[in-house]
Amino acid sequence: MELKIARNEQDQKPKKVDLKKIEDTVAKGGSAIFYFDRENSHKDLLALQDHFEGEGKSFYMREVRYGLADNEYMYEVHIL
């Protein structure tokens, strides 16, 4: 599974990260906060939630709006 990390600039393309790298980051610190781009499907983020909850981790996800336009948002994910 590959997900897109939130972009730093509006005109940039989002960078991709795979599940293994996310798992390594969470394992290294015990918990992590990720910001995912709006181009990710909600279904993929729910699959990520199922994966980590299956491992006994707590998973919190919310939409963060940073502008007034409908497409100005990202997903904030906390994995504990």
C-alpha positions as CSV (number, residue, x, y, z in Angstrom):
1,M,0.0,0.0,0.0
2,E,1.3,3.4,-0.9
3,L,0.0,6.7,0.4
4,K,0.8,10.3,-0.5
5,I,2.3,12.6,2.1
6,A,0.8,16.1,2.3
7,R,2.5,18.5,0.0
8,N,4.4,21.6,1.3
9,E,3.4,23.9,-1.5
10,Q,0.1,24.0,-3.5
11,D,1.8,23.5,-6.9
12,Q,4.0,20.5,-5.8
13,K,3.2,16.9,-6.4
14,P,2.8,14.9,-3.2
15,K,5.5,12.4,-2.3
16,K,4.6,8.7,-1.8
17,V,5.3,6.6,1.2
18,D,4.8,2.8,1.6
19,L,3.3,0.9,4.5
20,K,6.7,-0.5,5.5
21,K,8.1,3.0,6.0
22,I,5.1,4.0,8.1
23,E,5.5,0.9,10.2
24,D,9.2,1.6,10.7
25,T,8.5,5.2,11.9
26,V,5.8,4.0,14.3
27,A,8.0,1.2,15.7
28,K,11.0,3.6,16.1
29,G,9.1,6.1,18.3
30,G,6.2,4.1,19.6
31,S,3.8,6.6,18.1
32,A,3.7,9.0,15.1
33,I,1.8,11.8,13.5
34,F,1.4,11.8,9.7
35,Y,-0.1,14.3,7.4
36,F,-1.5,12.7,4.2
37,D,-2.5,14.5,1.0
38,R,-6.1,15.0,-0.1
39,E,-5.4,12.8,-3.2
40,N,-5.5,9.7,-1.0
41,S,-8.7,7.8,-1.1
42,H,-10.6,7.6,2.2
43,K,-10.8,3.8,1.6
44,D,-7.0,3.5,1.7
45,L,-6.8,5.5,4.9
46,L,-9.5,3.2,6.4
47,A,-7.4,0.2,5.3
48,L,-4.4,1.8,7.1
49,Q,-6.5,2.2,10.2
50,D,-7.6,-1.5,10.1
51,H,-4.0,-2.5,9.7
52,F,-2.7,-0.7,12.8
53,E,-5.8,-1.4,14.9
54,G,-5.2,-5.1,14.1
55,E,-1.7,-4.7,15.6
56,G,-3.2,-3.3,18.8
57,K,-2.4,0.3,18.1
58,S,-4.7,3.3,18.6
59,F,-5.5,5.2,15.4
60,Y,-7.0,8.7,15.2
61,M,-7.7,10.4,11.9
62,R,-9.3,13.8,11.1
63,E,-9.6,16.2,8.2
64,V,-7.6,19.4,8.6
65,R,-8.8,22.4,6.5
66,Y,-6.2,25.1,5.8
67,G,-8.2,27.3,3.5
68,L,-11.6,28.2,2.4
69,A,-11.8,26.3,-0.9
70,D,-13.3,22.8,-0.9
71,N,-10.0,21.2,-2.0
72,E,-7.8,22.8,0.7
73,Y,-7.6,20.0,3.2
74,M,-5.3,17.2,4.3
75,Y,-5.7,14.2,6.6
76,E,-4.0,14.2,10.0
77,V,-3.3,10.7,11.4
78,H,-2.1,9.8,14.9
79,I,-0.9,6.3,15.5
80,L,-0.2,5.4,19.1
